[in-house]
Amino acid sequence: MTAPPAPDRDTESGPFWQGLAQHRLLLQECPACRRRRFPRMPTCPYCGTDGGEEVEPPGTGTVYSWVRVERALTPAAADQVPYCVATVDLDGGGRIHGRLEPPAAARIGMAVTPVYVDHDDWTELRFAGPEGGG
Ligand SMILES: [Zn+2]
């Protein structure tokens, strides 16, 4: 399998990627309104409060939406289609995106669990439906 391209990691997103490398999901939670956010950013997008506290939700959640990719966007991804990318509402709050496996299982409202996929120099967060990943 060809690995997806590595993400751009910067000062803001660094803790998220470092957490994934340890198979931990780290999100920011606003100290004022308590909403969780992704991607990471210095200010709460909901109430404007500066800063965020690290929280570590279990990574379980439900599928809010999804799309199945049938046609590779690049030749390097030809061996990966079809794959599914889901928007997941995390238990405890926050919404995040990740591949959903198996792609044929995707359903809105489906319960999912996190799957940490280690690539050469980064770890990808994916989700598995009730039938498991793989
Ligand atoms: Zn807030």
Residues whose N, C-alpha, C, O or C-beta is under 5 A from the ligand:
A	BS01	ZN	C30 A32 C33 R34 C44 Y46 C47 G48 T49
